Amino acid sequence: ASFSKKDSIRLGSVSEKPDRTLMVIAQPDCVHCKQLDMELRCLPNLTVYKFLVTGSSERSRASGIQAWCSQESVKLENCDLAALDRNRELVSKFRIAGTPTIIFPDGTMHTGWMTASALNAFLSRHGI
């Protein structure tokens, strides 16, 4: 099993280059995840698929539901809450221990916040 784009929130416009795509594992209440969102928005021609995960507390689950169901493309009555569970199962399966975790096109993972310039440098070094 792998992450499905239908279980993500797309940030930014769809890149003209398919290899300029990142996946980010994030929690709704994570301060570093929110900082990373701002940095990612500074990078041109990049598509980001953000996969929300929640902790086991009721508060964390409620924040996840609010974030997931408040997307412009999702009507509350059509909100697939199972997506949060599928994402959490995959995070466990791939042993992703922290958020935010950035998954680059080559499968390389980086856990933690990165500045836009550091992200851009990484992408450039890898020809992305």
Residue pairs with C-beta under 8 A, 6 or more apart in sequence:
1 89
1 90
1 93
2 90
3 23
3 49
3 51
3 87
3 90
3 103
4 86
5 49
6 83
7 51
7 80
7 83
7 86
7 87
8 23
8 49
8 50
8 51
8 52
9 49
9 50
9 52
9 67
9 68
9 71
10 47
10 48
10 49
10 50
11 37
11 40
11 41
11 47
11 48
11 49
11 50
12 40
12 41
12 43
12 46
12 47
12 48
13 47
14 47
15 21
15 45
15 46
15 47
16 45
17 45
17 128
19 105
19 127
19 128
20 45
20 46
20 47
20 123
20 128
21 46
21 47
21 48
21 49
21 105
22 40
22 46
22 47
22 48
22 49
22 102
22 103
22 104
22 105
23 48
23 49
23 50
23 51
23 102
23 103
24 33
24 36
24 40
24 48
24 49
24 50
24 51
24 100
24 101
24 102
24 103
25 51
25 53
25 87
25 91
25 96
25 99
25 100
25 101
25 103
26 33
26 36
26 37
26 50
26 51
26 52
26 53
26 99
26 100
27 33
27 52
27 53
27 54
27 55
27 60
27 63
27 64
27 99
28 52
28 54
28 60
28 63
28 64
28 66
28 67
29 59
29 60
29 63
30 99
30 100
32 99
32 100
32 112
32 113
33 99
33 100
33 113
35 113
36 100
36 102
36 113
36 114
37 50
39 113
39 114
39 115
39 116
39 119
40 46
40 48
40 116
40 119
42 116
43 116
43 119
43 120
43 123
46 123
51 87
51 90
51 91
52 64
52 67
52 68
52 83
52 84
52 87
53 64
53 84
53 87
53 88
53 91
53 99
54 60
54 61
54 63
54 64
54 84
54 88
55 61
61 84
64 84
65 79
65 81
65 84
68 74
68 79
68 81
68 83
68 84
69 76
69 79
69 81
96 109
96 111
97 111
98 111
98 112
99 111
100 111
100 112
100 113
101 109
101 110
101 111
102 109
102 110
102 111
102 114
102 119
103 109
104 110
104 122
104 123
104 126
104 128
105 126
105 128
106 126
108 126
110 122
114 122
